Amino acid sequence: MTSPYRLVPLLVAVFVVVIALWQAARPPAPATQADIAAAQALKGQCLHRQGGARSAPVYSPTPVSCSSPRASVKVVAVLVPGRPGSCPLSSAVVQVLQAGVAGEPSECILPIRVK
């Protein structure tokens, strides 16, 4: 006679798959008021590049002086999901504060030239 405990690993695997599917199907949480306020505070500020690939640079969330040689982009607008808005022409859209998180505000940036 076989043991009924042979089914335990199968049941654990099914449980893990069900939890993963449940988490993947949930919609992203909306941005909090603090997240929106922090993103809005970056508008008009200059940021420096922290790294990342050339096609996907990473910018520091801490503003720097726009006359600083470290300044590489200026935040010209902030897009909040669910609210109307658009970026100016020739600007790029990035997420500075919580990069890659759905539902978080995005910043419109323009490169700056420091003389």
C-alpha distances in whole Angstrom, upper triangle without the diagonal:
4,7,9,12,12,14,17,19,19,20,23,24,24,26,28,29,30,32,34,35,36,39,40,41,43,47,48,50,54,56,57,61,61,60,62,65,64,64,68,69,69,71,74,73,72,69,68,66,63,61,59,59,63,61,59,61,60,63,64,64,66,70,73,76,77,80,77,77,73,73,72,71,72,70,72,70,67,64,62,59,60,64,66,68,68,69,72,73,72,70,66,64,61,59,61,59,56,55,53,52,52,54,56,60,61,65,67,69,72,73,76,78,80,83
4,7,9,8,11,13,15,15,17,19,20,21,23,25,26,27,29,31,32,33,35,36,37,39,43,45,47,50,53,54,58,58,56,59,62,61,61,64,65,65,67,70,69,68,65,65,62,59,58,55,56,59,57,55,58,57,59,60,60,63,66,69,72,73,76,74,73,69,69,68,67,68,66,68,66,63,61,58,56,57,60,63,64,65,65,69,69,68,66,63,60,58,56,57,55,52,51,49,48,48,50,53,56,58,61,63,65,68,69,72,74,76,79
4,5,6,9,10,13,14,14,16,18,19,20,22,24,25,27,28,30,31,33,34,36,37,41,43,44,48,50,51,55,55,53,56,59,58,58,61,63,62,65,68,66,66,63,62,60,57,56,53,54,57,56,54,56,55,57,57,57,60,64,66,70,71,74,71,71,67,67,66,65,66,64,66,64,61,58,56,54,55,58,61,62,63,63,67,68,67,64,61,58,56,53,55,53,49,49,47,46,46,48,50,54,55,59,61,63,66,67,70,73,74,77
4,5,6,8,11,11,12,14,16,16,17,20,21,22,24,26,27,28,30,31,32,34,38,40,41,45,47,48,52,52,51,53,56,55,55,59,60,60,62,65,64,64,61,61,58,55,54,52,52,56,54,52,54,53,55,56,55,58,61,64,68,69,72,69,69,65,65,64,63,64,62,64,61,58,56,53,51,51,55,58,59,60,61,64,65,65,62,59,56,53,51,52,51,47,47,44,43,43,45,48,51,53,56,59,61,64,65,68,71,72,76
4,5,5,8,10,10,11,14,15,16,18,20,20,22,24,25,26,28,30,31,33,36,38,39,43,45,46,50,50,48,51,54,53,53,56,58,57,60,63,61,61,58,58,55,52,51,49,50,53,52,49,51,50,52,53,52,55,58,61,65,66,69,66,66,62,62,61,60,61,59,61,59,56,54,51,49,50,53,56,58,58,59,62,63,62,60,56,53,51,48,50,48,44,44,42,41,41,43,45,49,51,54,57,58,61,62,65,68,69,73
4,6,7,8,9,11,12,14,15,17,18,20,21,23,24,26,28,29,30,32,36,37,39,43,45,46,50,50,48,51,54,53,53,56,57,57,59,62,61,61,57,57,54,51,50,47,48,51,50,48,50,49,51,52,52,55,58,61,64,65,68,66,65,61,61,60,59,60,58,61,58,55,53,51,48,49,53,56,57,57,58,61,62,61,59,55,52,50,48,49,48,44,44,41,40,40,43,45,49,50,53,56,57,60,61,64,67,68,72
4,6,5,6,9,10,11,12,14,15,16,18,20,21,23,25,26,27,29,33,34,36,40,42,43,47,47,46,48,51,50,50,53,55,55,57,60,59,59,55,55,53,50,49,46,47,50,48,46,48,47,50,50,50,53,56,59,63,63,66,64,64,60,60,58,57,58,56,58,56,52,50,48,45,46,50,53,54,54,55,59,59,59,56,53,50,48,45,47,45,42,41,39,38,38,40,42,46,47,51,53,55,58,59,62,65,66,70
4,5,5,6,9,10,10,12,14,15,17,18,20,21,23,24,26,27,31,32,34,38,40,41,45,45,43,46,49,48,48,51,52,52,54,58,56,56,53,53,50,48,46,44,45,48,47,44,46,45,47,48,47,50,53,56,60,61,64,61,61,57,57,56,55,56,54,56,54,50,48,46,43,45,48,51,52,53,53,57,58,57,55,51,48,46,43,45,43,39,39,37,36,36,38,40,44,45,49,51,53,56,57,60,63,64,68
4,5,5,6,9,10,11,12,14,15,17,18,20,21,23,24,26,30,31,33,36,38,40,44,43,42,44,47,46,46,49,51,50,52,56,54,54,50,50,47,45,43,41,42,45,43,41,43,42,45,45,45,48,51,54,58,58,61,59,58,55,55,53,52,54,52,54,52,48,46,44,42,43,47,49,50,51,51,55,55,54,52,48,45,43,41,42,41,37,37,34,33,34,36,38,42,43,46,49,50,53,54,57,60,61,65
4,5,5,6,9,10,11,12,14,15,17,18,20,21,23,25,28,30,32,36,38,39,43,43,42,44,47,46,46,49,51,50,52,55,54,54,51,50,48,45,44,41,42,45,43,41,43,42,45,46,45,48,52,54,58,59,62,59,59,55,55,53,52,53,51,53,51,48,45,43,41,42,46,48,49,49,50,54,54,53,51,48,45,43,41,42,41,37,37,34,33,33,35,38,41,42,46,48,50,53,54,57,60,61,65
4,5,5,6,9,10,10,12,14,15,16,18,20,21,23,27,28,30,34,36,37,41,41,40,42,45,44,44,48,49,49,51,54,53,53,50,50,48,45,44,41,42,45,43,41,43,42,45,45,44,48,51,54,57,58,61,59,59,55,54,53,52,53,51,52,50,47,44,42,39,40,44,47,48,48,49,53,54,53,51,47,44,42,40,41,40,36,36,33,32,32,34,36,40,41,45,48,49,53,54,57,60,61,65
4,5,5,6,9,10,11,12,14,15,17,18,20,22,25,26,28,32,34,35,39,39,37,40,43,42,42,45,47,46,48,52,50,50,47,47,45,42,41,38,39,43,41,39,40,39,41,42,41,44,48,51,54,55,58,56,55,52,51,50,49,50,48,50,48,44,42,40,37,39,42,45,46,47,47,51,52,51,49,45,42,40,37,38,37,33,33,31,29,30,32,34,38,39,42,45,47,50,51,54,57,58,62
4,5,5,6,9,10,11,12,14,16,17,18,20,24,25,27,31,33,35,38,38,37,39,42,41,41,44,46,45,47,50,49,49,46,45,43,40,39,36,37,40,38,36,38,37,40,40,40,43,47,49,53,54,56,54,54,50,50,48,47,48,46,48,46,43,41,39,36,37,41,43,44,45,45,49,50,49,46,43,40,38,35,37,36,32,31,29,28,28,31,33,36,37,41,43,45,48,49,52,55,56,60
4,5,5,6,9,10,11,12,14,15,17,19,22,24,26,30,32,34,38,38,36,39,42,41,41,44,46,45,47,50,49,49,46,46,44,42,40,38,38,41,39,37,39,38,41,41,41,44,47,50,54,54,57,55,55,51,51,49,48,49,46,48,46,42,40,38,35,36,40,42,43,44,45,48,49,48,46,43,40,38,36,37,36,32,32,29,28,28,30,32,36,37,41,43,45,48,49,53,56,57,61
4,5,5,6,9,10,11,12,14,16,17,21,22,24,28,30,31,35,35,34,36,39,39,38,42,43,43,45,49,48,48,45,45,43,40,39,37,38,41,39,36,38,37,39,40,39,42,45,48,52,53,56,54,54,50,49,48,47,47,45,47,44,41,38,36,33,34,38,41,42,43,44,47,48,48,45,42,39,37,34,36,34,30,30,28,26,26,28,30,34,36,39,42,44,47,48,52,55,56,60
4,5,5,6,9,10,11,12,14,16,19,20,22,26,28,30,33,33,32,34,37,36,36,39,41,40,43,46,45,44,42,41,39,37,36,33,34,37,35,33,35,34,36,36,36,39,42,45,49,49,52,50,50,46,46,44,43,44,42,44,42,38,36,34,31,33,36,39,40,40,41,45,46,45,42,39,36,34,31,33,31,27,27,25,23,24,26,28,32,33,36,39,41,44,45,48,51,53,56
4,5,5,6,9,10,11,12,15,18,20,22,25,28,30,34,34,32,34,37,36,36,39,41,40,42,45,44,44,41,41,39,37,35,33,33,36,34,32,34,33,36,37,36,40,42,45,49,49,52,50,50,46,46,44,43,44,41,43,41,37,35,33,30,31,35,37,38,39,40,43,44,43,41,38,34,33,30,32,31,27,27,24,23,23,25,27,31,32,35,38,40,43,44,48,50,52,56
4,5,5,6,9,10,11,13,16,18,20,24,27,28,32,33,31,33,36,36,35,38,40,40,42,45,44,45,42,42,40,38,37,34,35,38,36,33,36,34,37,37,37,40,43,46,49,50,53,51,51,48,47,45,43,44,41,43,40,37,34,32,29,30,34,36,38,38,39,43,44,44,41,38,35,33,31,33,31,28,27,24,23,22,24,27,30,32,35,38,40,44,45,48,51,53,57
4,5,5,6,9,10,11,15,16,18,21,24,25,29,30,28,30,33,33,32,35,37,37,39,43,42,42,39,40,38,36,35,32,33,36,34,32,33,32,34,35,34,37,40,43,46,47,50,48,49,45,44,43,41,42,39,41,38,34,32,30,27,28,32,34,36,37,38,41,43,42,40,36,33,31,28,30,28,25,25,22,20,20,22,24,28,30,33,36,38,41,43,46,49,51,54
4,5,5,6,9,10,14,15,17,21,23,25,29,29,27,29,32,31,31,34,36,35,37,40,39,39,37,37,35,33,32,29,30,33,31,28,30,29,31,32,31,35,38,41,44,45,48,46,46,42,41,40,38,39,37,38,36,32,30,28,25,27,30,33,34,34,35,39,40,39,37,33,30,28,26,28,26,23,22,19,18,18,20,22,26,27,31,33,35,39,40,43,46,48,52
4,5,5,6,9,12,14,17,20,23,25,29,30,27,29,33,32,31,34,36,36,37,41,40,40,38,38,36,35,33,31,31,34,31,29,31,30,33,34,33,36,39,42,45,46,49,47,47,44,42,41,39,39,37,38,36,32,30,27,24,25,29,32,33,33,34,38,39,39,36,33,30,28,26,29,28,24,23,20,19,18,20,22,26,27,31,33,35,39,40,44,47,49,52
4,6,5,7,10,12,14,18,21,23,27,27,26,27,31,31,30,33,35,35,36,40,39,40,38,38,37,35,34,32,33,35,33,30,32,31,33,33,32,36,38,42,45,45,49,47,47,44,42,41,39,39,36,38,35,31,29,26,23,24,28,30,32,33,34,38,39,39,37,33,30,28,26,28,27,23,23,20,18,17,18,21,25,27,30,33,35,39,41,44,47,49,53
4,6,5,9,10,12,16,18,20,24,24,22,24,28,27,27,30,32,32,33,37,36,36,34,35,33,31,31,28,29,32,30,27,29,27,29,30,29,32,35,38,41,42,45,43,44,40,39,37,36,36,33,35,32,28,26,24,21,22,26,28,30,30,32,35,37,36,34,31,27,25,23,25,23,19,20,17,15,14,16,18,22,24,27,30,32,36,37,41,44,45,49
4,6,8,9,12,16,18,21,24,25,23,24,28,27,26,29,32,31,32,36,35,35,33,34,32,30,29,27,27,30,27,25,27,26,28,29,28,32,34,37,41,41,44,43,43,39,38,36,34,34,32,33,31,27,25,23,20,21,25,27,28,28,30,33,34,34,32,28,25,23,21,24,23,19,18,15,14,12,15,17,21,22,26,28,30,34,36,39,42,44,48
4,6,9,12,15,18,21,24,26,23,25,28,28,27,30,32,32,33,37,36,37,35,36,34,33,32,29,30,32,29,27,29,28,30,31,30,34,36,39,42,42,46,44,45,41,40,38,36,36,33,34,31,27,24,22,19,20,23,26,27,28,29,33,34,34,32,29,26,25,23,25,24,21,21,17,15,13,15,18,21,23,27,29,32,35,37,40,44,46,49
4,6,9,12,15,17,21,22,20,22,25,25,24,27,30,30,31,34,34,35,33,34,33,32,31,29,30,32,30,27,29,27,29,30,28,31,34,37,40,40,44,43,43,40,38,37,34,34,31,32,29,25,23,20,17,17,21,24,25,27,28,32,34,34,31,28,25,24,21,24,22,19,19,16,14,12,12,16,19,21,25,27,30,34,36,39,42,44,48
4,6,9,12,15,18,20,18,19,22,23,21,24,27,27,28,31,31,32,31,32,31,30,30,28,29,30,28,25,27,25,27,28,26,29,31,35,38,37,41,40,41,38,36,34,31,31,28,29,25,22,19,16,13,14,17,20,22,23,25,28,30,31,28,25,22,21,19,21,20,17,17,15,12,9,9,13,16,18,22,24,27,31,33,36,40,42,45
4,6,9,12,15,17,14,15,19,19,18,21,23,23,24,28,28,29,27,29,27,27,27,25,26,28,25,22,24,22,23,24,22,25,27,31,34,34,38,37,37,34,32,31,28,28,25,26,23,19,16,14,11,12,16,19,20,21,23,26,28,29,26,23,19,18,15,18,16,13,14,12,8,6,6,9,13,15,19,21,24,28,30,33,37,38,42
4,7,9,12,14,12,13,16,17,17,19,21,22,23,27,27,28,27,28,28,27,28,26,28,30,27,24,25,23,23,24,21,24,26,30,33,33,37,36,37,34,32,31,28,28,24,25,22,18,16,13,11,12,15,19,20,22,23,27,29,30,27,24,20,19,16,18,16,13,15,13,9,8,6,9,12,15,19,22,25,28,31,33,37,38,42
4,6,9,11,10,10,14,15,14,16,19,19,20,24,24,26,25,27,27,27,27,26,28,29,27,24,25,23,23,23,20,23,25,28,31,31,35,34,36,33,30,29,27,25,22,23,19,15,13,10,8,9,12,15,17,19,20,24,27,28,24,22,19,17,15,16,15,13,14,14,10,8,5,7,10,13,16,19,22,26,29,31,35,36,40
4,7,8,6,7,10,11,10,12,15,16,17,21,21,23,22,24,24,24,25,24,26,28,26,23,23,20,20,20,17,19,21,25,27,28,32,31,32,29,27,27,24,22,19,20,17,13,11,8,8,10,12,15,16,18,19,23,25,26,23,21,17,16,12,14,11,10,13,13,10,9,6,5,7,11,14,17,20,24,26,28,32,33,37
4,5,5,6,9,10,11,12,14,16,18,21,21,23,23,25,26,25,27,26,29,30,29,25,25,22,21,20,17,19,21,25,27,28,32,31,33,30,28,28,25,24,20,21,18,15,14,11,11,13,14,17,18,20,21,25,28,29,25,23,20,18,15,15,13,12,15,16,13,12,10,8,10,14,16,19,22,26,28,30,34,34,38
4,5,5,6,9,10,10,12,15,16,19,20,22,22,25,26,26,28,28,30,32,30,27,26,23,22,21,17,19,20,24,26,27,30,30,32,30,27,28,25,23,19,20,17,14,14,11,12,13,13,17,17,20,21,24,27,28,25,24,20,19,16,16,14,14,17,18,15,15,12,11,11,14,16,19,22,25,28,29,33,33,37
4,5,5,6,9,10,10,13,15,18,18,20,20,23,24,23,26,26,29,30,29,26,25,22,20,18,14,16,17,21,23,25,28,28,30,27,25,26,23,21,18,20,17,14,15,12,14,16,16,19,19,21,22,25,28,28,25,23,20,18,15,14,11,12,16,18,15,16,13,11,11,14,15,19,21,24,27,28,31,31,35
4,5,5,6,9,10,11,13,17,16,18,18,20,21,21,23,23,25,27,25,22,21,18,17,16,12,14,16,20,22,23,27,26,28,25,23,23,21,19,16,17,15,12,12,10,12,14,14,17,17,19,19,22,25,25,22,20,17,15,12,11,8,9,12,14,12,13,10,7,8,11,12,16,18,22,24,25,29,29,33
4,5,5,6,9,10,11,15,15,18,18,21,22,22,24,24,26,27,26,23,22,19,18,17,13,15,16,20,22,23,26,26,28,25,23,23,20,18,14,15,12,9,9,7,10,12,11,14,14,16,16,19,23,24,20,19,16,14,12,12,10,11,14,15,13,13,11,8,6,10,11,14,17,20,23,24,28,29,32
4,5,5,6,9,10,14,14,17,17,20,22,22,25,25,28,29,28,24,23,20,18,17,13,14,15,18,20,21,25,25,27,25,22,23,20,17,14,15,13,10,12,10,13,15,14,16,16,18,18,21,24,25,21,21,18,17,14,13,11,13,16,18,16,17,14,11,10,12,12,15,17,21,23,24,27,28,31
4,5,5,7,9,13,12,14,14,17,18,19,21,22,25,26,25,22,20,17,15,13,9,11,12,15,18,19,22,22,24,21,19,20,17,15,13,14,13,10,12,12,15,17,16,18,17,19,18,21,24,24,20,19,16,15,12,10,8,11,14,16,15,16,14,11,9,11,11,14,16,19,21,22,25,25,29
4,5,5,7,11,11,13,13,16,17,18,20,20,23,23,22,19,18,15,13,12,9,11,11,15,17,18,21,21,23,20,18,18,15,13,10,11,9,7,9,9,12,15,14,16,14,15,14,17,20,20,17,15,13,11,9,8,7,10,12,14,13,14,13,9,7,8,7,11,12,16,18,19,23,24,27
4,5,5,9,10,13,14,17,19,20,23,23,26,26,25,22,21,18,16,15,12,13,12,16,17,17,21,21,24,22,19,19,16,13,10,10,8,6,9,9,13,15,13,15,13,14,14,16,19,20,17,16,14,14,12,11,11,14,15,18,17,17,15,12,9,10,9,11,13,16,19,19,23,24,27
4,6,8,8,11,12,16,18,19,22,23,26,26,26,23,21,18,15,14,10,10,10,13,14,15,19,19,22,19,17,18,15,12,10,11,10,9,12,13,17,19,17,18,17,17,17,18,21,22,18,18,16,15,14,12,11,14,17,19,19,20,18,14,12,12,11,13,14,16,18,19,22,22,25
4,6,5,8,9,12,15,16,19,20,22,22,22,19,17,15,12,11,8,9,7,10,12,12,16,16,18,16,13,14,11,9,6,9,9,8,12,13,17,19,18,18,16,16,15,16,19,19,15,15,14,12,11,9,10,13,15,18,18,19,18,14,11,11,8,10,10,13,15,15,19,19,22
4,5,9,10,14,16,19,21,22,24,23,23,20,19,17,14,14,11,12,10,12,13,12,16,17,19,18,14,15,11,8,5,6,6,7,10,12,16,19,16,16,14,14,12,13,16,17,13,14,13,13,13,12,13,16,17,19,19,20,18,15,12,11,8,9,9,11,14,14,18,19,22
4,7,10,14,16,19,21,23,24,23,23,22,19,18,15,15,13,13,10,11,11,9,13,15,17,16,12,13,10,6,5,6,8,10,14,16,20,22,19,19,16,16,13,13,16,16,13,15,15,15,15,14,15,19,19,22,23,23,22,19,15,14,11,10,10,11,12,12,15,16,19
4,7,10,13,16,19,20,22,22,22,20,17,16,12,11,10,9,6,7,8,7,11,12,14,13,10,11,9,6,6,8,10,11,15,17,21,24,22,22,19,18,16,16,18,18,15,15,15,14,14,12,14,17,18,21,22,23,22,19,16,14,11,11,10,11,12,11,14,14,17
4,7,10,13,16,18,20,19,20,18,15,14,10,10,10,9,5,6,6,5,9,9,11,9,6,7,6,4,6,9,12,13,17,19,22,25,24,24,21,19,16,16,18,17,14,14,14,14,14,12,14,17,17,21,22,24,23,20,17,15,12,12,9,9,9,8,11,11,15
4,7,9,12,14,16,16,17,15,12,10,6,6,7,7,5,6,8,8,11,10,11,8,5,6,5,6,8,11,13,14,17,19,22,25,24,25,22,20,17,18,19,18,14,14,14,12,12,9,12,15,15,18,20,22,22,18,16,14,11,12,9,10,10,10,12,12,16
4,6,9,12,14,14,16,14,10,9,6,6,9,8,8,7,10,9,11,9,9,6,5,5,7,9,11,14,17,17,20,22,25,28,27,28,25,23,20,20,21,19,16,15,15,13,14,11,13,16,15,19,21,23,24,21,19,16,14,14,11,12,10,10,12,12,16
4,6,8,11,11,13,11,7,6,4,6,10,11,11,11,13,13,15,12,11,8,8,6,8,11,13,16,18,18,20,22,24,28,28,28,25,23,20,21,21,19,16,14,14,12,13,10,13,15,14,17,19,22,23,20,19,16,14,15,12,13,11,12,14,14,17
4,7,10,11,14,11,8,5,5,6,9,10,12,12,15,16,17,15,14,10,11,10,12,14,15,19,20,20,22,23,25,29,29,30,27,25,23,24,25,22,19,17,16,13,13,11,13,14,13,16,18,22,23,20,19,17,16,17,15,16,14,16,17,17,21
4,7,9,11,9,6,5,7,9,13,14,15,16,19,19,20,17,16,12,13,12,13,16,17,21,22,22,23,25,26,30,30,31,28,26,23,25,25,22,19,17,17,14,14,12,15,15,13,15,19,22,24,21,21,18,17,18,16,17,15,17,18,19,22
4,7,8,6,4,5,8,11,14,16,18,19,21,21,23,21,19,16,16,14,15,18,18,21,22,21,22,24,24,28,29,29,27,25,22,24,24,21,19,15,15,12,13,12,15,15,12,13,17,19,22,20,20,17,17,18,16,17,16,18,20,21,25
4,5,5,5,8,11,14,17,20,21,21,24,23,24,22,20,17,17,15,16,19,20,22,23,23,23,25,26,29,30,30,28,25,23,24,23,20,18,15,15,13,15,15,18,17,14,15,18,21,23,22,22,19,18,18,17,17,16,19,20,22,25
4,6,6,9,12,15,18,20,21,21,23,21,23,21,19,17,16,13,14,17,19,21,22,22,23,25,26,30,30,30,27,24,21,22,21,17,16,13,15,13,16,16,19,19,16,17,20,22,25,23,22,19,18,17,15,15,14,16,18,20,22
4,6,10,13,16,19,21,22,22,24,23,25,23,21,19,18,15,15,18,18,20,21,21,21,23,23,27,27,27,24,22,19,20,19,16,14,11,12,12,14,15,18,18,15,15,18,20,22,21,20,17,16,16,14,15,14,17,19,22,25
4,7,10,13,15,18,19,20,23,22,24,22,21,18,17,14,14,16,16,19,19,18,19,21,21,24,25,25,23,20,18,20,19,16,14,11,11,9,11,12,15,14,11,11,15,17,19,18,17,14,14,14,13,14,14,17,20,22,25
4,7,10,13,15,16,17,19,18,21,19,17,14,14,11,11,14,14,17,18,18,19,21,22,25,26,26,23,21,18,20,19,17,14,11,11,9,10,10,13,14,11,12,16,18,20,18,17,14,13,14,12,13,12,15,17,19,22
4,7,9,12,13,15,18,18,20,18,17,14,13,11,11,14,14,17,17,17,18,19,21,24,25,25,23,21,19,20,21,19,16,13,12,9,9,7,10,11,9,11,14,17,19,16,15,13,12,14,12,14,13,16,18,19,23
4,6,9,10,11,14,14,17,15,15,11,10,9,9,11,11,14,15,15,17,18,20,24,24,25,22,20,18,19,20,18,15,12,12,9,9,6,9,11,10,13,15,18,19,16,15,12,11,12,10,12,12,14,16,17,21
4,5,7,9,13,14,16,14,14,11,10,10,10,12,12,16,16,16,18,19,21,25,25,26,23,22,20,21,23,21,18,16,15,11,10,7,8,11,11,14,16,19,20,16,15,14,12,14,13,15,14,15,18,18,21
4,6,9,13,14,17,16,17,13,12,13,12,12,11,14,15,13,16,17,19,23,22,24,21,21,19,21,23,22,18,16,14,11,10,6,6,9,10,14,15,18,18,14,13,12,11,13,13,15,16,17,19,19,23
4,7,10,12,15,13,15,12,11,13,12,12,12,15,16,16,18,19,22,25,25,26,24,23,21,23,25,23,20,19,17,15,13,9,9,13,14,18,19,21,21,17,16,15,14,16,14,16,16,16,19,18,22
4,7,9,12,11,13,10,9,11,10,9,10,13,15,15,18,20,23,26,25,25,23,22,20,20,23,21,18,17,17,15,14,11,11,15,16,20,21,23,23,19,17,16,13,14,13,14,14,14,16,15,19
4,6,8,7,9,8,6,9,10,10,11,15,17,18,21,23,26,29,28,28,25,24,22,22,24,22,19,19,19,17,17,14,15,18,19,23,24,26,26,22,20,19,16,17,14,15,14,12,14,12,16
4,5,5,9,8,7,10,11,10,12,15,18,19,23,25,28,31,29,29,26,25,22,22,24,22,20,20,21,20,20,17,18,22,22,26,27,29,29,25,22,21,18,18,15,15,14,12,13,11,13
4,5,8,8,6,8,8,8,11,13,16,18,21,24,27,30,28,28,25,23,20,19,21,19,17,18,19,18,19,17,19,22,22,26,27,29,29,25,22,20,17,16,13,12,11,8,9,8,11
4,6,8,7,10,11,11,14,16,19,22,25,28,31,34,32,32,28,27,23,22,23,22,20,21,22,22,23,20,22,26,26,29,31,32,32,29,26,24,20,19,16,15,13,10,9,6,8
4,5,5,9,11,12,15,18,21,22,26,28,31,34,33,33,29,28,25,24,25,23,21,21,22,21,22,19,21,24,24,27,29,32,32,28,26,24,20,20,17,16,13,11,10,7,9
4,6,8,11,13,16,19,22,24,27,30,32,36,34,34,31,29,25,24,25,22,21,21,22,21,22,20,22,25,24,27,30,32,33,29,27,24,21,21,17,16,13,10,9,6,8
4,6,9,12,15,18,21,22,25,27,30,33,32,32,29,27,24,23,24,22,19,19,20,18,19,16,19,21,21,24,26,29,29,26,24,22,19,19,15,15,12,10,11,9,12
4,6,8,11,14,17,18,21,24,27,30,29,29,25,24,20,20,21,18,16,16,17,16,17,14,17,20,19,22,25,27,27,24,21,19,16,15,12,11,9,7,9,8,11
4,7,10,13,16,17,20,23,25,29,28,27,24,22,18,18,18,15,13,13,14,14,15,13,17,19,18,21,23,25,26,23,20,17,14,13,10,9,6,6,7,8,12
4,7,9,12,14,16,20,22,25,24,23,20,18,14,14,15,13,10,10,11,11,13,12,15,17,16,19,21,23,23,20,17,14,11,10,6,5,4,5,9,10,14
4,6,9,11,15,18,21,24,22,21,18,16,13,12,14,13,10,10,12,12,13,12,15,18,17,20,21,23,22,19,16,13,10,8,5,5,6,7,10,11,15
4,6,8,11,14,17,20,18,18,14,13,10,11,13,13,9,10,10,10,11,10,12,15,15,18,19,20,19,16,12,10,6,6,4,7,9,10,14,15,19
4,7,10,14,17,19,17,16,12,11,8,8,11,11,8,10,10,12,13,13,15,18,18,20,21,21,20,17,13,11,8,6,6,7,10,11,15,17,20
4,7,10,13,15,13,12,9,8,6,8,11,12,9,10,9,11,12,12,14,16,16,18,18,18,17,14,10,9,6,5,7,10,13,15,18,20,24
4,6,10,12,10,11,8,8,8,11,14,15,12,11,9,10,10,11,12,13,14,15,15,15,13,11,7,6,5,6,9,12,16,17,21,23,26
4,6,9,8,8,6,7,8,11,14,15,12,12,9,10,10,12,13,13,14,14,14,12,10,9,6,5,6,7,11,14,18,20,24,26,29
4,6,6,8,8,10,11,15,18,19,16,15,12,12,11,13,13,13,14,14,12,11,8,7,5,7,9,11,15,18,21,23,27,29,33
4,6,8,9,11,13,17,19,20,18,16,13,13,12,15,14,14,14,13,12,9,6,7,6,8,11,13,17,20,23,26,30,32,35
4,7,9,12,15,18,21,23,20,19,16,17,16,18,18,17,18,17,15,12,9,10,10,12,15,16,20,23,26,29,33,35,38
4,6,10,13,16,19,21,19,18,16,17,16,18,18,18,19,19,17,14,11,12,10,12,14,15,18,21,25,27,31,33,36
4,7,11,13,16,19,17,17,15,17,17,20,20,20,21,20,19,17,14,14,12,13,14,14,18,20,24,26,30,32,35
4,7,10,13,15,13,14,12,15,15,18,19,19,19,19,19,17,15,14,11,11,11,11,14,17,20,22,26,28,32
4,7,9,12,10,11,10,13,14,17,19,19,19,19,19,17,16,15,12,10,10,9,12,14,17,20,23,26,29
4,6,8,6,8,8,11,13,15,18,19,18,18,19,18,17,16,12,10,8,6,8,10,14,16,20,22,26
4,6,6,9,10,13,16,18,20,22,21,21,22,22,21,19,16,13,11,8,9,9,13,15,18,21,24
4,6,9,11,15,18,19,22,24,22,23,24,23,23,22,19,15,14,10,10,10,13,15,18,21,23
4,7,10,13,17,18,22,23,21,21,24,23,23,22,19,16,13,10,9,7,10,12,15,19,21
4,7,10,13,15,18,19,17,18,20,20,20,19,16,12,10,6,5,5,8,11,14,18,21
4,7,10,12,15,16,14,15,17,17,18,16,14,10,8,5,5,7,9,12,16,19,22
4,7,10,13,13,11,12,14,14,14,12,10,6,6,5,6,9,12,15,19,21,25
4,6,9,10,8,9,11,12,13,11,9,6,5,6,7,11,12,16,19,21,25
4,6,6,5,7,8,10,11,8,7,5,6,9,10,14,15,18,21,23,27
4,6,6,9,10,13,13,10,9,7,7,10,10,13,15,17,20,21,25
4,6,9,9,12,12,9,8,9,9,13,13,17,18,20,23,24,28
4,6,6,9,10,7,8,9,11,14,16,19,20,23,26,27,31
4,6,9,11,8,9,9,10,13,14,18,19,21,24,26,30
4,6,9,8,10,10,12,15,16,20,21,24,27,29,32
4,6,6,9,10,13,16,18,22,23,26,29,31,35
4,6,9,10,13,16,19,22,24,27,31,33,37
4,7,9,13,16,19,22,25,28,31,33,37
4,7,10,13,16,20,22,25,28,30,34
4,7,10,13,17,19,22,25,27,31
4,7,10,13,16,19,22,24,28
4,6,10,13,15,19,21,24
4,7,10,13,17,19,22
4,7,9,13,15,19
4,6,10,13,16
4,7,10,13
4,6,10
4,6
4
